[in-house]
Amino acid sequence: MSSASSIADFTAQDITGKTVKLSSLAGQVVLVVNTASKCGFTPQFEGLESLWQRFRDRGLVVIGFPSNEFGRQDPGSNDEIASFCQLNYGVSFPMMAKVEVNGDGAHPLFQWLKTEAPGLLGSKAIKWNFTKFLVGRDGRVIRRYAPQDAPDKLAGDIEQALGA
């Protein structure tokens, strides 16, 4: 396990393959979501885009990390995923390259997020697509949300984090 203490300690590939230092998000509130294009929760892209549009000028960044781990619901290439999100949901928030969120191959960011904010009954594993992690301006995890938590239900917590 890494000795990371903040989201700023990580890098990730964006959906075009470019390396992004998450330290570039310092001082912002970040909502990290593992996404999928063919999931029952896929319409949440609309709500996530809505949060991004509503709060980005105040310092919110929504970041989607596609994953094909749950029911193989995101089998496409990064280019196909980017196109799908843009065409079907008008996604303009940052989308990253496809990652694993569980197991030995889990992206280090997700290993850290799960340790910082375990799920129900202390479970570390991500159970399904559209699990969300809210990270404060200090780079620390504030809260983990279940896949069925609709994005609009997070607005109060986001407001609070933006005001902190």
VMD Tcl script that builds the backbone (N, CA, C; Angstrom):
set m [mol new atoms 492]
animate dup $m
set s [atomselect $m all]
$s set {name element resname resid chain x y z} {
  {N N MET 1 A 0.845 -1.192 0.000}
  {CA C MET 1 A 0.000 0.000 0.000}
  {C C MET 1 A 0.874 1.233 0.000}
  {N N SER 2 A 0.446 2.259 -0.666}
  {CA C SER 2 A 1.245 3.470 -0.791}
  {C C SER 2 A 1.200 4.285 0.497}
  {N N SER 3 A 2.138 5.190 0.611}
  {CA C SER 3 A 2.175 6.077 1.766}
  {C C SER 3 A 1.546 7.420 1.402}
  {N N ALA 4 A 0.671 7.413 0.419}
  {CA C ALA 4 A 0.025 8.637 -0.042}
  {C C ALA 4 A -0.833 9.242 1.059}
  {N N SER 5 A -0.871 10.562 1.093}
  {CA C SER 5 A -1.698 11.232 2.088}
  {C C SER 5 A -2.728 12.143 1.442}
  {N N SER 6 A -2.685 12.245 0.120}
  {CA C SER 6 A -3.608 13.138 -0.568}
  {C C SER 6 A -3.742 12.704 -2.020}
  {N N ILE 7 A -4.826 13.146 -2.653}
  {CA C ILE 7 A -5.044 12.830 -4.072}
  {C C ILE 7 A -3.897 13.385 -4.923}
  {N N ALA 8 A -3.240 14.423 -4.420}
  {CA C ALA 8 A -2.137 15.057 -5.151}
  {C C ALA 8 A -0.936 14.132 -5.331}
  {N N ASP 9 A -0.885 13.049 -4.569}
  {CA C ASP 9 A 0.234 12.108 -4.636}
  {C C ASP 9 A 0.142 11.140 -5.820}
  {N N PHE 10 A -0.895 11.272 -6.646}
  {CA C PHE 10 A -1.129 10.302 -7.724}
  {C C PHE 10 A -1.051 10.929 -9.107}
  {N N THR 11 A -0.801 10.058 -10.085}
  {CA C THR 11 A -0.922 10.432 -11.487}
  {C C THR 11 A -1.877 9.432 -12.120}
  {N N ALA 12 A -2.440 9.810 -13.243}
  {CA C ALA 12 A -3.326 8.917 -13.991}
  {C C ALA 12 A -3.231 9.303 -15.460}
  {N N GLN 13 A -3.644 8.389 -16.315}
  {CA C GLN 13 A -3.696 8.671 -17.754}
  {C C GLN 13 A -5.077 9.224 -18.076}
  {N N ASP 14 A -5.127 10.314 -18.849}
  {CA C ASP 14 A -6.440 10.761 -19.284}
  {C C ASP 14 A -6.901 9.855 -20.430}
  {N N ILE 15 A -8.107 10.071 -20.898}
  {CA C ILE 15 A -8.700 9.144 -21.869}
  {C C ILE 15 A -7.960 9.163 -23.209}
  {N N THR 16 A -7.136 10.200 -23.434}
  {CA C THR 16 A -6.338 10.258 -24.664}
  {C C THR 16 A -4.938 9.675 -24.458}
  {N N GLY 17 A -4.641 9.221 -23.214}
  {CA C GLY 17 A -3.358 8.592 -22.937}
  {C C GLY 17 A -2.308 9.524 -22.351}
  {N N LYS 18 A -2.663 10.776 -22.139}
  {CA C LYS 18 A -1.729 11.752 -21.579}
  {C C LYS 18 A -1.664 11.593 -20.056}
  {N N THR 19 A -0.449 11.646 -19.492}
  {CA C THR 19 A -0.296 11.537 -18.044}
  {C C THR 19 A -0.735 12.836 -17.376}
  {N N VAL 20 A -1.573 12.694 -16.349}
  {CA C VAL 20 A -2.080 13.838 -15.598}
  {C C VAL 20 A -1.602 13.715 -14.156}
  {N N LYS 21 A -0.932 14.737 -13.671}
  {CA C LYS 21 A -0.541 14.791 -12.258}
  {C C LYS 21 A -1.738 15.337 -11.493}
  {N N LEU 22 A -2.264 14.528 -10.568}
  {CA C LEU 22 A -3.446 14.968 -9.831}
  {C C LEU 22 A -3.114 16.103 -8.859}
  {N N SER 23 A -1.824 16.396 -8.689}
  {CA C SER 23 A -1.431 17.568 -7.897}
  {C C SER 23 A -1.935 18.846 -8.574}
  {N N SER 24 A -2.272 18.753 -9.872}
  {CA C SER 24 A -2.825 19.908 -10.579}
  {C C SER 24 A -4.218 20.274 -10.055}
  {N N LEU 25 A -4.801 19.398 -9.240}
  {CA C LEU 25 A -6.130 19.633 -8.675}
  {C C LEU 25 A -6.064 20.249 -7.274}
  {N N ALA 26 A -4.857 20.570 -6.815}
  {CA C ALA 26 A -4.684 21.116 -5.462}
  {C C ALA 26 A -5.617 22.299 -5.238}
  {N N GLY 27 A -6.270 22.278 -4.078}
  {CA C GLY 27 A -7.157 23.371 -3.703}
  {C C GLY 27 A -8.557 23.262 -4.268}
  {N N GLN 28 A -8.827 22.207 -5.043}
  {CA C GLN 28 A -10.162 22.020 -5.594}
  {C C GLN 28 A -10.856 20.850 -4.893}
  {N N VAL 29 A -12.171 20.826 -4.987}
  {CA C VAL 29 A -12.956 19.699 -4.505}
  {C C VAL 29 A -13.090 18.756 -5.690}
  {N N VAL 30 A -12.843 17.461 -5.469}
  {CA C VAL 30 A -12.828 16.496 -6.567}
  {C C VAL 30 A -13.840 15.380 -6.291}
  {N N LEU 31 A -14.629 15.055 -7.295}
  {CA C LEU 31 A -15.530 13.911 -7.228}
  {C C LEU 31 A -14.993 12.869 -8.199}
  {N N VAL 32 A -14.477 11.766 -7.652}
  {CA C VAL 32 A -13.913 10.673 -8.454}
  {C C VAL 32 A -14.987 9.594 -8.586}
  {N N VAL 33 A -15.246 9.160 -9.820}
  {CA C VAL 33 A -16.303 8.182 -10.079}
  {C C VAL 33 A -15.786 7.094 -11.004}
  {N N ASN 34 A -16.019 5.814 -10.641}
  {CA C ASN 34 A -15.721 4.749 -11.604}
  {C C ASN 34 A -16.973 4.560 -12.457}
  {N N THR 35 A -16.813 4.688 -13.765}
  {CA C THR 35 A -17.951 4.741 -14.676}
  {C C THR 35 A -18.003 3.530 -15.602}
  {N N ALA 36 A -19.123 3.393 -16.292}
  {CA C ALA 36 A -19.294 2.358 -17.312}
  {C C ALA 36 A -20.353 2.828 -18.304}
  {N N SER 37 A -20.173 2.461 -19.552}
  {CA C SER 37 A -21.056 2.926 -20.625}
  {C C SER 37 A -22.318 2.091 -20.811}
  {N N LYS 38 A -22.334 0.866 -20.273}
  {CA C LYS 38 A -23.464 -0.035 -20.531}
  {C C LYS 38 A -24.075 -0.550 -19.234}
  {N N CYS 39 A -24.197 0.334 -18.254}
  {CA C CYS 39 A -24.658 -0.032 -16.917}
  {C C CYS 39 A -26.029 0.598 -16.665}
  {N N GLY 40 A -26.793 -0.001 -15.780}
  {CA C GLY 40 A -28.073 0.589 -15.383}
  {C C GLY 40 A -27.902 1.983 -14.796}
  {N N PHE 41 A -26.725 2.265 -14.251}
  {CA C PHE 41 A -26.458 3.580 -13.665}
  {C C PHE 41 A -25.850 4.566 -14.669}
  {N N THR 42 A -25.624 4.126 -15.911}
  {CA C THR 42 A -24.991 4.985 -16.915}
  {C C THR 42 A -25.678 6.344 -17.066}
  {N N PRO 43 A -27.019 6.436 -16.949}
  {CA C PRO 43 A -27.653 7.753 -17.033}
  {C C PRO 43 A -27.152 8.754 -15.971}
  {N N GLN 44 A -26.418 8.263 -14.963}
  {CA C GLN 44 A -25.843 9.183 -13.979}
  {C C GLN 44 A -24.828 10.127 -14.624}
  {N N PHE 45 A -24.321 9.786 -15.823}
  {CA C PHE 45 A -23.429 10.717 -16.511}
  {C C PHE 45 A -24.091 12.094 -16.621}
  {N N GLU 46 A -25.402 12.089 -16.866}
  {CA C GLU 46 A -26.144 13.340 -16.999}
  {C C GLU 46 A -26.076 14.148 -15.701}
  {N N GLY 47 A -26.309 13.481 -14.571}
  {CA C GLY 47 A -26.260 14.149 -13.273}
  {C C GLY 47 A -24.862 14.600 -12.901}
  {N N LEU 48 A -23.864 13.801 -13.265}
  {CA C LEU 48 A -22.472 14.171 -12.987}
  {C C LEU 48 A -22.087 15.405 -13.806}
  {N N GLU 49 A -22.502 15.439 -15.067}
  {CA C GLU 49 A -22.238 16.604 -15.915}
  {C C GLU 49 A -22.935 17.841 -15.339}
  {N N SER 50 A -24.136 17.631 -14.833}
  {CA C SER 50 A -24.896 18.727 -14.232}
  {C C SER 50 A -24.164 19.300 -13.003}
  {N N LEU 51 A -23.637 18.418 -12.143}
  {CA C LEU 51 A -22.851 18.873 -10.985}
  {C C LEU 51 A -21.626 19.656 -11.447}
  {N N TRP 52 A -20.941 19.135 -12.446}
  {CA C TRP 52 A -19.737 19.767 -12.997}
  {C C TRP 52 A -20.073 21.177 -13.510}
  {N N GLN 53 A -21.165 21.280 -14.278}
  {CA C GLN 53 A -21.562 22.585 -14.821}
  {C C GLN 53 A -21.941 23.559 -13.704}
  {N N ARG 54 A -22.628 23.037 -12.699}
  {CA C ARG 54 A -23.142 23.880 -11.616}
  {C C ARG 54 A -22.036 24.401 -10.693}
  {N N PHE 55 A -21.039 23.552 -10.406}
  {CA C PHE 55 A -20.066 23.897 -9.370}
  {C C PHE 55 A -18.630 24.113 -9.843}
  {N N ARG 56 A -18.347 23.890 -11.106}
  {CA C ARG 56 A -16.939 23.961 -11.516}
  {C C ARG 56 A -16.333 25.343 -11.338}
  {N N ASP 57 A -17.105 26.395 -11.530}
  {CA C ASP 57 A -16.570 27.742 -11.353}
  {C C ASP 57 A -16.241 28.042 -9.895}
  {N N ARG 58 A -16.762 27.220 -9.001}
  {CA C ARG 58 A -16.480 27.389 -7.567}
  {C C ARG 58 A -15.383 26.440 -7.088}
  {N N GLY 59 A -14.886 25.577 -7.999}
  {CA C GLY 59 A -13.756 24.730 -7.619}
  {C C GLY 59 A -14.014 23.240 -7.592}
  {N N LEU 60 A -15.131 22.766 -8.181}
  {CA C LEU 60 A -15.383 21.322 -8.248}
  {C C LEU 60 A -14.821 20.762 -9.552}
  {N N VAL 61 A -14.151 19.615 -9.446}
  {CA C VAL 61 A -13.739 18.859 -10.618}
  {C C VAL 61 A -14.344 17.461 -10.499}
  {N N VAL 62 A -15.084 17.046 -11.502}
  {CA C VAL 62 A -15.616 15.681 -11.582}
  {C C VAL 62 A -14.664 14.918 -12.503}
  {N N ILE 63 A -14.230 13.736 -12.068}
  {CA C ILE 63 A -13.335 12.915 -12.891}
  {C C ILE 63 A -13.912 11.513 -13.011}
  {N N GLY 64 A -14.130 11.074 -14.248}
  {CA C GLY 64 A -14.631 9.729 -14.496}
  {C C GLY 64 A -13.506 8.780 -14.864}
  {N N PHE 65 A -13.527 7.616 -14.221}
  {CA C PHE 65 A -12.562 6.552 -14.525}
  {C C PHE 65 A -13.344 5.343 -15.019}
  {N N PRO 66 A -13.405 5.109 -16.331}
  {CA C PRO 66 A -14.108 3.933 -16.834}
  {C C PRO 66 A -13.476 2.642 -16.301}
  {N N SER 67 A -14.327 1.666 -16.046}
  {CA C SER 67 A -13.861 0.356 -15.601}
  {C C SER 67 A -14.739 -0.708 -16.250}
  {N N ASN 68 A -14.125 -1.790 -16.665}
  {CA C ASN 68 A -14.862 -2.888 -17.301}
  {C C ASN 68 A -15.005 -4.068 -16.347}
  {N N GLU 69 A -14.801 -3.832 -15.051}
  {CA C GLU 69 A -14.765 -4.931 -14.086}
  {C C GLU 69 A -16.118 -5.506 -13.703}
  {N N PHE 70 A -17.166 -4.705 -13.806}
  {CA C PHE 70 A -18.464 -5.139 -13.298}
  {C C PHE 70 A -19.384 -5.481 -14.452}
  {N N GLY 71 A -19.612 -6.764 -14.657}
  {CA C GLY 71 A -20.486 -7.217 -15.733}
  {C C GLY 71 A -19.974 -6.857 -17.118}
  {N N ARG 72 A -18.678 -6.585 -17.242}
  {CA C ARG 72 A -18.071 -6.203 -18.533}
  {C C ARG 72 A -18.893 -5.116 -19.214}
  {N N GLN 73 A -19.229 -4.073 -18.453}
  {CA C GLN 73 A -20.139 -3.046 -18.942}
  {C C GLN 73 A -19.439 -1.844 -19.577}
  {N N ASP 74 A -18.134 -1.930 -19.760}
  {CA C ASP 74 A -17.428 -0.890 -20.518}
  {C C ASP 74 A -16.321 -1.547 -21.348}
  {N N PRO 75 A -16.718 -2.377 -22.335}
  {CA C PRO 75 A -15.738 -3.146 -23.098}
  {C C PRO 75 A -14.987 -2.336 -24.154}
  {N N GLY 76 A -15.463 -1.138 -24.477}
  {CA C GLY 76 A -14.884 -0.372 -25.577}
  {C C GLY 76 A -13.490 0.159 -25.281}
  {N N SER 77 A -12.880 0.690 -26.344}
  {CA C SER 77 A -11.575 1.348 -26.214}
  {C C SER 77 A -11.791 2.705 -25.548}
  {N N ASN 78 A -10.707 3.338 -25.124}
  {CA C ASN 78 A -10.815 4.672 -24.540}
  {C C ASN 78 A -11.464 5.645 -25.519}
  {N N ASP 79 A -11.112 5.557 -26.803}
  {CA C ASP 79 A -11.716 6.433 -27.815}
  {C C ASP 79 A -13.226 6.206 -27.916}
  {N N GLU 80 A -13.631 4.937 -27.898}
  {CA C GLU 80 A -15.070 4.619 -27.979}
  {C C GLU 80 A -15.807 5.131 -26.746}
  {N N ILE 81 A -15.197 4.983 -25.587}
  {CA C ILE 81 A -15.817 5.447 -24.342}
  {C C ILE 81 A -15.966 6.972 -24.380}
  {N N ALA 82 A -14.913 7.673 -24.784}
  {CA C ALA 82 A -14.958 9.138 -24.852}
  {C C ALA 82 A -16.071 9.595 -25.788}
  {N N SER 83 A -16.160 8.955 -26.938}
  {CA C SER 83 A -17.175 9.298 -27.927}
  {C C SER 83 A -18.576 9.038 -27.367}
  {N N PHE 84 A -18.769 7.887 -26.742}
  {CA C PHE 84 A -20.063 7.531 -26.163}
  {C C PHE 84 A -20.501 8.571 -25.125}
  {N N CYS 85 A -19.601 8.915 -24.203}
  {CA C CYS 85 A -19.936 9.846 -23.121}
  {C C CYS 85 A -20.292 11.216 -23.676}
  {N N GLN 86 A -19.544 11.663 -24.671}
  {CA C GLN 86 A -19.775 12.976 -25.268}
  {C C GLN 86 A -21.092 12.980 -26.052}
  {N N LEU 87 A -21.269 11.996 -26.928}
  {CA C LEU 87 A -22.448 11.975 -27.799}
  {C C LEU 87 A -23.742 11.739 -27.036}
  {N N ASN 88 A -23.728 10.830 -26.070}
  {CA C ASN 88 A -24.965 10.449 -25.399}
  {C C ASN 88 A -25.296 11.295 -24.178}
  {N N TYR 89 A -24.279 11.841 -23.525}
  {CA C TYR 89 A -24.529 12.569 -22.273}
  {C C TYR 89 A -23.885 13.952 -22.242}
  {N N GLY 90 A -23.239 14.362 -23.321}
  {CA C GLY 90 A -22.616 15.679 -23.359}
  {C C GLY 90 A -21.530 15.866 -22.321}
  {N N VAL 91 A -20.872 14.772 -21.956}
  {CA C VAL 91 A -19.854 14.832 -20.909}
  {C C VAL 91 A -18.702 15.747 -21.331}
  {N N SER 92 A -18.440 16.751 -20.507}
  {CA C SER 92 A -17.309 17.646 -20.760}
  {C C SER 92 A -16.319 17.625 -19.596}
  {N N PHE 93 A -16.697 16.939 -18.493}
  {CA C PHE 93 A -15.743 16.823 -17.380}
  {C C PHE 93 A -14.654 15.831 -17.763}
  {N N PRO 94 A -13.504 15.895 -17.085}
  {CA C PRO 94 A -12.384 15.017 -17.452}
  {C C PRO 94 A -12.712 13.527 -17.312}
  {N N MET 95 A -12.422 12.799 -18.374}
  {CA C MET 95 A -12.531 11.341 -18.349}
  {C C MET 95 A -11.118 10.779 -18.472}
  {N N MET 96 A -10.837 9.766 -17.693}
  {CA C MET 96 A -9.523 9.157 -17.673}
  {C C MET 96 A -9.540 7.860 -18.467}
  {N N ALA 97 A -8.356 7.288 -18.665}
  {CA C ALA 97 A -8.244 5.998 -19.337}
  {C C ALA 97 A -8.857 4.913 -18.454}
  {N N LYS 98 A -9.313 3.860 -19.090}
  {CA C LYS 98 A -9.928 2.743 -18.380}
  {C C LYS 98 A -8.944 2.155 -17.363}
  {N N VAL 99 A -9.458 1.865 -16.157}
  {CA C VAL 99 A -8.631 1.317 -15.080}
  {C C VAL 99 A -9.343 0.148 -14.415}
  {N N GLU 100 A -8.590 -0.564 -13.598}
  {CA C GLU 100 A -9.175 -1.528 -12.670}
  {C C GLU 100 A -9.300 -0.816 -11.327}
  {N N VAL 101 A -10.366 -1.112 -10.600}
  {CA C VAL 101 A -10.579 -0.461 -9.302}
  {C C VAL 101 A -10.454 -1.429 -8.132}
  {N N ASN 102 A -10.424 -2.717 -8.419}
  {CA C ASN 102 A -10.290 -3.745 -7.382}
  {C C ASN 102 A -9.147 -4.694 -7.744}
  {N N GLY 103 A -8.723 -5.482 -6.766}
  {CA C GLY 103 A -7.749 -6.538 -7.017}
  {C C GLY 103 A -6.320 -6.029 -7.135}
  {N N ASP 104 A -5.440 -6.955 -7.506}
  {CA C ASP 104 A -4.010 -6.652 -7.584}
  {C C ASP 104 A -3.697 -5.592 -8.629}
  {N N GLY 105 A -4.513 -5.510 -9.675}
  {CA C GLY 105 A -4.263 -4.549 -10.739}
  {C C GLY 105 A -4.949 -3.211 -10.544}
  {N N ALA 106 A -5.555 -3.001 -9.369}
  {CA C ALA 106 A -6.280 -1.751 -9.122}
  {C C ALA 106 A -5.347 -0.549 -9.224}
  {N N HIS 107 A -5.843 0.496 -9.853}
  {CA C HIS 107 A -5.078 1.738 -9.967}
  {C C HIS 107 A -4.741 2.216 -8.551}
  {N N PRO 108 A -3.517 2.687 -8.325}
  {CA C PRO 108 A -3.114 3.142 -6.987}
  {C C PRO 108 A -4.056 4.181 -6.375}
  {N N LEU 109 A -4.625 5.045 -7.199}
  {CA C LEU 109 A -5.579 6.026 -6.666}
  {C C LEU 109 A -6.761 5.322 -6.014}
  {N N PHE 110 A -7.293 4.301 -6.682}
  {CA C PHE 110 A -8.452 3.593 -6.133}
  {C C PHE 110 A -8.064 2.762 -4.911}
  {N N GLN 111 A -6.851 2.217 -4.888}
  {CA C GLN 111 A -6.387 1.519 -3.680}
  {C C GLN 111 A -6.439 2.485 -2.499}
  {N N TRP 112 A -5.952 3.701 -2.710}
  {CA C TRP 112 A -5.915 4.706 -1.656}
  {C C TRP 112 A -7.323 5.158 -1.264}
  {N N LEU 113 A -8.166 5.457 -2.255}
  {CA C LEU 113 A -9.529 5.918 -1.970}
  {C C LEU 113 A -10.289 4.899 -1.119}
  {N N LYS 114 A -10.154 3.621 -1.478}
  {CA C LYS 114 A -10.876 2.563 -0.752}
  {C C LYS 114 A -10.378 2.433 0.685}
  {N N THR 115 A -9.091 2.647 0.911}
  {CA C THR 115 A -8.536 2.591 2.262}
  {C C THR 115 A -9.012 3.785 3.076}
  {N N GLU 116 A -9.039 4.952 2.451}
  {CA C GLU 116 A -9.442 6.186 3.130}
  {C C GLU 116 A -10.935 6.211 3.453}
  {N N ALA 117 A -11.751 5.608 2.599}
  {CA C ALA 117 A -13.206 5.634 2.779}
  {C C ALA 117 A -13.777 4.261 2.460}
  {N N PRO 118 A -13.657 3.336 3.420}
  {CA C PRO 118 A -14.220 1.996 3.195}
  {C C PRO 118 A -15.734 2.056 3.001}
  {N N GLY 119 A -16.254 1.022 2.384}
  {CA C GLY 119 A -17.696 0.950 2.146}
  {C C GLY 119 A -18.438 0.373 3.341}
  {N N LEU 120 A -19.627 -0.096 3.081}
  {CA C LEU 120 A -20.504 -0.669 4.084}
  {C C LEU 120 A -19.791 -1.762 4.878}
  {N N LEU 121 A -19.922 -1.727 6.179}
  {CA C LEU 121 A -19.319 -2.705 7.087}
  {C C LEU 121 A -17.797 -2.792 6.941}
  {N N GLY 122 A -17.174 -1.672 6.539}
  {CA C GLY 122 A -15.721 -1.633 6.446}
  {C C GLY 122 A -15.137 -2.294 5.208}
  {N N SER 123 A -16.013 -2.734 4.301}
  {CA C SER 123 A -15.545 -3.388 3.077}
  {C C SER 123 A -14.742 -2.392 2.243}
  {N N LYS 124 A -13.605 -2.844 1.740}
  {CA C LYS 124 A -12.771 -1.962 0.917}
  {C C LYS 124 A -13.146 -2.046 -0.568}
  {N N ALA 125 A -13.586 -3.206 -1.003}
  {CA C ALA 125 A -13.857 -3.413 -2.430}
  {C C ALA 125 A -14.951 -2.483 -2.934}
  {N N ILE 126 A -14.782 -2.057 -4.169}
  {CA C ILE 126 A -15.838 -1.327 -4.854}
  {C C ILE 126 A -16.785 -2.375 -5.403}
  {N N LYS 127 A -18.064 -2.212 -5.118}
  {CA C LYS 127 A -19.042 -3.242 -5.447}
  {C C LYS 127 A -19.595 -3.133 -6.864}
  {N N TRP 128 A -19.618 -1.908 -7.438}
  {CA C TRP 128 A -20.230 -1.759 -8.754}
  {C C TRP 128 A -19.817 -0.427 -9.368}
  {N N ASN 129 A -20.198 -0.244 -10.632}
  {CA C ASN 129 A -19.947 1.012 -11.343}
  {C C ASN 129 A -20.632 2.177 -10.637}
  {N N PHE 130 A -20.073 3.354 -10.814}
  {CA C PHE 130 A -20.619 4.607 -10.301}
  {C C PHE 130 A -20.538 4.729 -8.780}
  {N N THR 131 A -19.525 4.072 -8.189}
  {CA C THR 131 A -19.165 4.379 -6.806}
  {C C THR 131 A -18.443 5.721 -6.883}
  {N N LYS 132 A -18.744 6.601 -5.931}
  {CA C LYS 132 A -18.219 7.967 -5.995}
  {C C LYS 132 A -17.442 8.294 -4.721}
  {N N PHE 133 A -16.352 9.060 -4.884}
  {CA C PHE 133 A -15.553 9.513 -3.747}
  {C C PHE 133 A -15.440 11.029 -3.817}
  {N N LEU 134 A -15.822 11.702 -2.733}
  {CA C LEU 134 A -15.700 13.157 -2.658}
  {C C LEU 134 A -14.416 13.492 -1.904}
  {N N VAL 135 A -13.563 14.287 -2.540}
  {CA C VAL 135 A -12.271 14.663 -1.975}
  {C C VAL 135 A -12.276 16.171 -1.744}
  {N N GLY 136 A -11.863 16.591 -0.543}
  {CA C GLY 136 A -11.880 18.004 -0.185}
  {C C GLY 136 A -10.733 18.797 -0.783}
  {N N ARG 137 A -10.787 20.103 -0.571}
  {CA C ARG 137 A -9.749 21.012 -1.085}
  {C C ARG 137 A -8.363 20.654 -0.558}
  {N N ASP 138 A -8.319 19.986 0.600}
  {CA C ASP 138 A -7.041 19.579 1.195}
  {C C ASP 138 A -6.504 18.278 0.600}
  {N N GLY 139 A -7.250 17.698 -0.360}
  {CA C GLY 139 A -6.800 16.470 -1.011}
  {C C GLY 139 A -7.161 15.199 -0.268}
  {N N ARG 140 A -7.891 15.338 0.847}
  {CA C ARG 140 A -8.285 14.177 1.658}
  {C C ARG 140 A -9.706 13.744 1.314}
  {N N VAL 141 A -9.964 12.443 1.441}
  {CA C VAL 141 A -11.294 11.909 1.143}
  {C C VAL 141 A -12.282 12.344 2.226}
  {N N ILE 142 A -13.400 12.890 1.784}
  {CA C ILE 142 A -14.471 13.289 2.698}
  {C C ILE 142 A -15.459 12.150 2.874}
  {N N ARG 143 A -15.868 11.547 1.747}
  {CA C ARG 143 A -16.931 10.543 1.826}
  {C C ARG 143 A -16.970 9.666 0.583}
  {N N ARG 144 A -17.460 8.459 0.785}
  {CA C ARG 144 A -17.705 7.508 -0.306}
  {C C ARG 144 A -19.220 7.379 -0.469}
  {N N TYR 145 A -19.659 7.280 -1.712}
  {CA C TYR 145 A -21.088 7.147 -2.017}
  {C C TYR 145 A -21.313 5.881 -2.829}
  {N N ALA 146 A -22.445 5.247 -2.584}
  {CA C ALA 146 A -22.810 4.015 -3.277}
  {C C ALA 146 A -23.244 4.316 -4.712}
  {N N PRO 147 A -23.171 3.298 -5.592}
  {CA C PRO 147 A -23.591 3.488 -6.984}
  {C C PRO 147 A -25.007 4.058 -7.109}
  {N N GLN 148 A -25.916 3.622 -6.229}
  {CA C GLN 148 A -27.305 4.078 -6.357}
  {C C GLN 148 A -27.519 5.494 -5.828}
  {N N ASP 149 A -26.502 6.116 -5.207}
  {CA C ASP 149 A -26.627 7.506 -4.768}
  {C C ASP 149 A -26.587 8.406 -5.997}
  {N N ALA 150 A -27.729 9.000 -6.321}
  {CA C ALA 150 A -27.824 9.853 -7.510}
  {C C ALA 150 A -26.951 11.097 -7.335}
  {N N PRO 151 A -26.295 11.532 -8.410}
  {CA C PRO 151 A -25.415 12.691 -8.313}
  {C C PRO 151 A -26.062 13.920 -7.663}
  {N N ASP 152 A -27.336 14.210 -7.982}
  {CA C ASP 152 A -27.958 15.409 -7.408}
  {C C ASP 152 A -28.067 15.339 -5.886}
  {N N LYS 153 A -28.045 14.134 -5.334}
  {CA C LYS 153 A -28.117 13.971 -3.873}
  {C C LYS 153 A -26.793 14.364 -3.198}
  {N N LEU 154 A -25.730 14.526 -3.983}
  {CA C LEU 154 A -24.419 14.888 -3.446}
  {C C LEU 154 A -24.231 16.399 -3.364}
  {N N ALA 155 A -25.140 17.163 -3.945}
  {CA C ALA 155 A -24.980 18.612 -4.065}
  {C C ALA 155 A -24.748 19.291 -2.712}
  {N N GLY 156 A -25.470 18.883 -1.663}
  {CA C GLY 156 A -25.288 19.481 -0.339}
  {C C GLY 156 A -23.888 19.267 0.202}
  {N N ASP 157 A -23.391 18.031 0.066}
  {CA C ASP 157 A -22.031 17.726 0.538}
  {C C ASP 157 A -20.982 18.482 -0.285}
  {N N ILE 158 A -21.246 18.625 -1.576}
  {CA C ILE 158 A -20.323 19.366 -2.439}
  {C C ILE 158 A -20.296 20.834 -2.034}
  {N N GLU 159 A -21.498 21.414 -1.805}
  {CA C GLU 159 A -21.597 22.813 -1.343}
  {C C GLU 159 A -20.768 23.003 -0.084}
  {N N GLN 160 A -20.944 22.079 0.858}
  {CA C GLN 160 A -20.226 22.154 2.136}
  {C C GLN 160 A -18.709 22.077 1.908}
  {N N ALA 161 A -18.273 21.154 1.059}
  {CA C ALA 161 A -16.846 20.995 0.785}
  {C C ALA 161 A -16.280 22.246 0.090}
  {N N LEU 162 A -17.055 22.821 -0.796}
  {CA C LEU 162 A -16.598 24.020 -1.504}
  {C C LEU 162 A -16.478 25.202 -0.552}
  {N N GLY 163 A -17.319 25.211 0.475}
  {CA C GLY 163 A -17.301 26.304 1.450}
  {C C GLY 163 A -16.244 26.146 2.520}
  {N N ALA 164 A -15.692 24.930 2.643}
  {CA C ALA 164 A -14.731 24.653 3.726}
  {C C ALA 164 A -13.397 25.341 3.467}
}
mol reanalyze $m
mol bondsrecalc $m
mol representation Tube
mol addrep $m
